[in-house]
C-alpha cells in the first residue's frame, strides 16, 4: 500500500518514512501543502499522514480541497494541536482520524491499518483467495497452511493483487502502487517480480491463482478447481 507523509519537521518526516517502509508500505514524503498537492495529482495513495500546520498550504485547507473535488483518500492528521475544537474541525473537514503528537508508532500503524481497511470494506488484517492467506499485520503469507517466504516487494505486489481480487491490473498500475515517487527504474522489474511470485504462490500441481492477461496485465482469482 502506498502512503504519503506530509510533515514539515524533517527529522520526523524521515523517521515516519523509515517506520512505514519497514512495515511494508511504499512511502513518499513532502514538507508543505503545495508539494503534497502535486504528489496527489501525480499518483494514487491508499492513505495520507498529514500535519496541520504546514508551510504554503495548511493541512485543513488541503483536506477540504480534496474532499470538495471528490477525492476520498483516507487522511490521518498528525499534529501537536490537541484541543477538542481542533480535532472536531479536522474530522468535520473530511479527515478520517486524528493522532496527537507525540504518539506511539505501534498505535500509528494500527490506525493506518484500520483506516485503510475501512476504505475497502475489510474488517480484519487477513486477505484470502482460495487457500491463500495474507496477514498484513504479521507480514505473513500462507498457502494451504504452509508459510511462503516473500521478499518485501513480492509481499506488496501480492497484497495489491489480493486487495483488487478479480480485477486485472496493468504493469503501470502495479509500478505506480509499489514503487515510490522517485522511482526511475525499468518496468521490466514488474515482470520479473510477477514471474517469481507466481512460482512461489502457485508452484506445480496447485490451482492457479495469479493469471496473466496477455497484453493487459495480471489478476488474482479464486481457483476454478482444474489445477
Number of C-alpha atoms within 10 A of each C-alpha: 18 24 24 26 24 26 27 19 13 12 9 12 18 14 11 20 19 14 16 19 16 11 15 18 23 23 24 21 23 21 19 21 26 16 16 23 17 11 17 16 9 11 14 15 19 21 23 26 25 30 27 24 18 19 14 11 16 16 27 23 13 19 26 17 15 16 14 12 8 9 12 16 21 22 25 24 25 25 21 15 15 13 10 9 9 16 18 12 13 23 17 12 17 20 24 21 18 22 21 15 13 9 12 10 12 10 11 19 15 11 17 22 16 16 20 18 16 14 14 11 8 14 9 13 14 16 16 17 17 15 14 20 19 22 15 18 14 10 17 15 23 16 18 11 10 11 13 16 14 17 11 15 17 19 20 23 21 21 21 19 20 21 18 15 19 16 14 18 19 16 19 11 14 18 18 18 23 20 20 18 17 7 10 8 9 9 12 11 12 19 14 10 14 20 13 13 20 17 11 15 21 17 12 10 8 14 17 20 20 24 16 15 12 7 8 11 17 21 19 22 19 16 15 10 9 8 11
